Amino acid sequence: MNALDASSTRPYLIRALYEWCTDNGFTPYVAVLVDDTVQVPREYVKNNEIVLNISFGATSSLKLGNDFIEFKARFAGSTREIYVPIGRVIAIYARENGQGMAFPAPVASNVSGAPEVSGARVETTLSPSTSSAGHEANKPFQLVSDVALPESSDEDGEDPPKPPKTSSGKRPALKRVK
């Protein structure tokens, strides 16, 4: 079996990070890019995304399968069935400290304005907060691709651009955005 025939690593990484969160007493959250294949309460979807608490206490009958995440959860007092294809999960992280993993957005999408990714290395960074007066609401994640970085050249003496540094000097982590 070669790498092209192998199954996706995404469901295995999601299960591993879910287990890490629960073993350490953290609350696992998943960020989902919503389209017609995702079954979630639409009234909680913002900018075609929803963040779901998938902890043991917040869900019933949780199944983290290779093709989908399925569970029951209460929203405003009523039980709802949630169905999320694994390919629509864009991040899993701990609510308490923001540590986790983000995934590239899906290539084909029914969501208008969804980013397309084709073999690029993709990282997630947080959008800075702005005041709500007259500003568009920020998405919790911003996909950044570094596909077309120029090569370093000794002839012109220019260095390739460096990634932006955070104000604290630490590596960026996913944070819960309200």
Steps between C-alpha positions, in 0.01 A plus 500: 500500500639838407424841650234576237302188592519561876203637687494857630688575821240761602264265692792342686640839600155615614461191719852541640446865592156420646665237721780739596245766600294262713808339663622845608163629621453739207180561303536391135346736245475448123468780247294395199459655155125468440342405169207282389673179617526618861204449734519763776258759640520770231405777743844462663699516174697820442702570184432141386680368811395353832700401806371194686581374849557124460584422863348200675275724710368698202423209268310174494585201278818663367656309208831622359511289185726502196236667283294709742450630853153425632339580836198646675521828687266747663456845349272743688348211692413272207698196387640519147676239290835623368668349194833638376699341215866476606606705197302800629692517833745788476641485856491315830633669810474528879273779616713578805833566331432505124746219429398273218525459127349670199449336162485644148153598385338257256584545129150471358232685690137601477581796724531828315833668556664191655873488441636238262817314587701300250813344641615811683630490855233668705531647846238661717534828677252697700341813366558802723194633679348823385219707638157399378407851390497494121736204467429160354501219756833316506514130429667297773761359260684642204665266252839614379685330216870542434511337158666780303784605727796628297822303520794651684757638262857605567500717187252763616574464873132478594374246750165328457217647708475368854171404667356764731600476865248508780517777756597257777768330289338160560361267237140589410228275642132464421282700734126496553338802337164619630 
